Structure formats: structure tokens, C-alpha cells
């Protein structure tokens, strides 16, 4: 019997983030306890998966043809985050999960403050540095 590989599927407007390890030392060299690092209001990490986005309501079609079966394909307003982006987000909005021994954070798109993305100069409205 073959073992099936598990997949983690992100739903809605949520983003799956692999958090960066917090700095355990200050710039001066003092070691910080883990509780001090975890209490930061914002955190950063790399986007590893995104949900499809917010579902848009289907247009209402009143039809006099009862033989038509099936609903139209669902449509979504996509999330801005893309796989590989570095996201800075509100720590309190994140939900911690462990999947196959790896630690992740599930963050709603509304909690993401900024995205850092490598790309062309012509990207949509970003600040190029």
C-alpha cells in the first residue's frame, strides 16, 4: 500500500508564512529571552503559500430554462501576497501551526502591513530601493 503525501491547502484570503527566527540579541550584544522576542508587535517571514482570495458573489441570473444544471465557476478577488515574498505582519493576528514538523504562521491578508518582493521596475505601485 502506498502512502499518500499530505498537502497543506490555504483557504480564503489567508497567507501561510514561514516565520524568520527572531533576534535573540540586541545590537549591543545582550541576550533576550524568548518571551521578549515573541512579544514584538510585528514580525516578518517568507510567504510559502496563499489562499485563492475572497470569494466574489456570482451574478444573479434568473433563467426560465430549468434544464440548465450547475452553478457558474466561483470567482475570487486574489490576495496580493505571492509565494517567495517577504511579509511584515501584525503578530497578534497570526495563528501558529505545525505541519510535518515545520513551524508556520497563518495570517489573514488584512494583517499584512508590507510585502518585499524582488522584481522588475514596473511592479504595481511599490517603492524601489
N, C-alpha and C positions, 0 to 999 in steps of 0.2 A: 504494500500500500504506500503510495507516495504521499509525502507530507506537503500540504499546500502552504505557500508563503502568505503570511499576513500582510495586509496593506493598511495604512492609516489614511483615511479619506477625510479631508477637512470640508465642513459643510457651511453654507451660508456665507456671510461676509467676514469669516474668521480667517486668521493667518496663523500658520504653525511656524514657530521661531525656535531656533537652536540658540539659547542664550549664551552670551560670552561670559567667561568666568570673570567674576568681579575682582577688582584690585584689592589685594589683601594688605597692601602697604600704602602709606601716604607718600607724597612726593619727598618728604623729609626722611622717610625710611622707617617710620613707626608702623608696626603690625596692627591691623584692625581685626577685631573679632568678626566672625561670620554674621552675627546679628547686625552689626553696623553696616556691612556691605549690603545685606538684604533689605534694609530699611530705606534705601535710596528711593526718591520719588519716581525717577525714570531709570530705564535700563535699555540696553541695546543687545542686538543679536541678529543672526542671519536668517532670512526667510527661507524655509525649506519646502513649504507647500502653501497653497492658498485655496480657499473655497471658491465656488463659482460666482459668488456675489449675492446681492439682494434680488429676490425674485420680483419680476415686474408682473403686474396683473395683466391677464390676457384681455384683449379687446372683446367686448361682448358682441357676439354675432347671433342675432336671432334669425334662425333659419326655419323655413316652412318645409324643409326636406328632412323628414325624420329618419331616412335611411342612412344619412351621414353618421358614421360612427367614429368615435375617437375625439380626443381633445387636441388642440394645437400644441406644438412643442413649447416647453417652458422657455421663457426668456429671462435673462439676468442682467443686472447692472454690475459689471465686473469690478473687482477690487483693484486698487491702484498698485498694491504691492506685487512684485514679481519674484519668482524664485531667484535667489542669489543677491537680492537687495539686502542692505544693512538697515534695520529698522530701529528707531528710537521710540519707545512707547512708555505709557504710564504703567508702572509695575503693579499697582493695585488692581488693574483691570485684567491682568493675566491670570490664567489658570494653569497650574503646573501639572504635567502628566509625565509618566514614564512609559515608554513603549519599546519593547525588545531591549531593555536595559539602558536605553538612551533617555536623557532628560530633555523635555521640550516645554515650551510655553504656548498656550493657545490664546491669542489676543484678538479681540474684535477690531475691525478696521478703524472704528471711531477712536480707539485708544492710541493709535499710532500717530506720533507727532511729526516725524520726518522720515524720509527714506533716502538712503545714499545708494546711488546706482551709477555704475560705470557705463558710459555710453557716448553717443555722438553729441555734438554741439547742438543739434536741432531737437533735443528732447523737449517734452512739453513743460514749459514754464519753470524749469529748475535753475538753481544758481550754480554756475560752473565755476569750479575752483581749480 
